Amino acid sequence: MDAGNGLVSSTARPDEIDPSDYDAIYSYEKALLPFTTKVVVDGRLVTGQNPQSARATAEQVAALL
């Protein structure tokens, strides 16, 4: 469901999103090498890729507080 500004409204269900809009809505990142630290911060969302990222993820969360 387009909110009129090219973004999907918060009330849109995943099955209502046009697949051609996925690249503009979703972002996928992974570490260059497996089992290395990878943390991604997007606004207030912080994610770590694997257990090796736990410390760096916690540091990023603490930095946002």
C-alpha positions as CSV (number, residue, x, y, z in Angstrom):
1,M,0.0,0.0,0.0
2,D,1.7,3.2,-1.1
3,A,1.3,6.1,1.3
4,G,1.6,8.6,-1.5
5,N,5.2,9.4,-0.8
6,G,6.7,6.3,-2.3
7,L,6.9,4.6,1.1
8,V,4.8,1.8,2.4
9,S,2.3,2.8,5.2
10,S,2.7,1.2,8.6
11,T,-0.7,-0.5,8.1
12,A,0.4,-2.4,5.0
13,R,0.6,-6.1,5.3
14,P,3.6,-7.9,3.7
15,D,1.3,-9.6,1.2
16,E,0.1,-6.2,0.0
17,I,3.6,-4.9,-0.8
18,D,4.5,-4.9,-4.5
19,P,7.6,-7.1,-5.0
20,S,9.1,-4.4,-7.3
21,D,9.3,-2.2,-4.2
22,Y,11.3,-4.6,-2.1
23,D,14.7,-3.0,-3.0
24,A,13.5,0.4,-1.8
25,I,12.0,-1.0,1.4
26,Y,14.3,-3.8,2.5
27,S,18.1,-3.9,2.9
28,Y,20.2,-7.0,3.3
29,E,23.8,-6.9,4.5
30,K,26.2,-9.6,5.6
31,A,29.8,-9.8,6.7
32,L,32.4,-10.3,4.0
33,L,33.8,-13.3,5.8
34,P,31.7,-15.8,7.7
35,F,31.8,-15.9,11.5
36,T,33.1,-12.3,11.8
37,T,31.5,-9.4,13.6
38,K,28.8,-7.6,11.6
39,V,26.5,-5.0,13.2
40,V,24.0,-2.9,11.3
41,V,22.3,0.1,12.8
42,D,19.2,1.6,11.1
43,G,17.8,4.4,13.2
44,R,17.0,2.8,16.6
45,L,17.2,-0.8,15.2
46,V,20.4,-2.6,16.0
47,T,21.1,-6.1,14.7
48,G,24.1,-8.4,14.9
49,Q,24.7,-11.2,12.4
50,N,25.9,-13.9,14.6
51,P,27.2,-14.7,18.2
52,Q,30.5,-13.1,17.4
53,S,28.7,-9.8,17.0
54,A,27.2,-9.8,20.5
55,R,29.7,-7.4,22.1
56,A,29.7,-4.9,19.1
57,T,25.8,-5.1,19.1
58,A,25.7,-4.4,22.8
59,E,28.1,-1.4,22.4
60,Q,25.9,0.0,19.6
61,V,22.8,-0.3,21.7
62,A,24.5,1.3,24.7
63,A,25.6,4.2,22.4
64,L,22.0,4.8,21.4
65,L,20.7,5.0,24.9
